[in-house]
Amino acid sequence: MQRWAVLLSGLFLSITAVHAEDLDLKPLPGQESVRVCADGYNMPYSNKEKEGFDNRIAELLGEELGIPVEYYWFPQRIGFSRNTIKSVDPETGKFRCDLAMSIPEHTDFLKPTKPYWSSIEAMVYRQGEGYELNKLEDIATVSKEQKPLRIGIFDRGVTTKQLLELGLANQIEYFQMMSGDVSVNAGRIIEGALANGEIDVALLWGPIAGHYASVSDIPMTVKPLNELGEAMVFSFSMGTRYQDKKWNALLNKFLDKRRDDINAIMSEYNMPSLENVNPYPKKRVRKDDDDD
């Protein structure tokens, strides 16, 4: 019995030591900073003032590893990965940055970590207008019983089909997703057109809806469109180059260790609730992308 006790005690200590080692995160050999690829005008994700949730999570990562965070700024548009994390600086011969944040959970361009946040499309409207909107059908009801509501959506919006089926085609104003000015993002539909009364309701991506409604001088109501179903809930990860497997593994350990801190940061950005999401249509199951 004493022998078994000694063996079990040794086993317990070894398991505890492995756990402690797993939780003790250190930079990779030669890594002197966390080099992040980010858009400098892309709230609530990131900006050059480092006010976005990805800025704060990157700082949390730097704090965990005990090294500073550096940024390479580039607009989050077509060619972002090619011009940032996959781009080599001709002067130094090194990649311009090593970490892209808030990339799709499944992507062929980068190797994603496990997801660290999820969201869905949302509806935003001004308060005090004498009506309440909770789902897309309510827009049609108010339009019929009170007044036609002017609807703002971005081109190729995920709610376009439903709005047309509700007979609201003549009330839709389409906005271009990307303007020519890289310092202006999708939040302009709320802080501009909706706040100014040019439209009565805006339908757009949840994090942008929640953030810009919360900082607006005009009181706004945000409703997640959980009626769209699980298939319209999208999750986002950190991204690395496929060859940087140790870096990717380290980031996954960080996400596990600091999950509560990350969730606390995300909670400050008024993300629409994902409670009671319609289970149908279900999300299509996809295998993890890998180029091994």
Order of alpha helices (4+ residues) and beta strands (2+ residues): alpha-beta-beta-beta-alpha-beta-alpha-beta-beta-beta-beta-alpha-beta-alpha-beta-beta-alpha-beta-beta-alpha-alpha
